[in-house]
């Protein structure tokens, strides 16, 4: 059987569904996180990727040493010419399978 699977199905199939709540400071050492350390790190990386694209926490200048619009969604928007909010809506549909 060939074909593609959705992002959510990939997470579910590999038991990587755990998403930390916004107020949880440490996603790696919770009782309901996957028991396998490597899976915990992968879950943390996937969660961080989702956060960076959907809700970036990068401060803008002058408070940060980063260039303006340097978060991943803004870079995608600049490269494609699409509004950054449209990019985030599309990625939210991809990551969370929302309509």
Buried (B, 14 or more C-beta within 10 A) or exposed (E): EEEEEEBEEEBEEEEBEBBBEEEEEEBEEEEEBBEEEEBBEBBBEBBEEBBBBBEBEEEBEEEEEEEEEBBBBBBBBEEEEEEBEEBBEBBBEBBEEEE
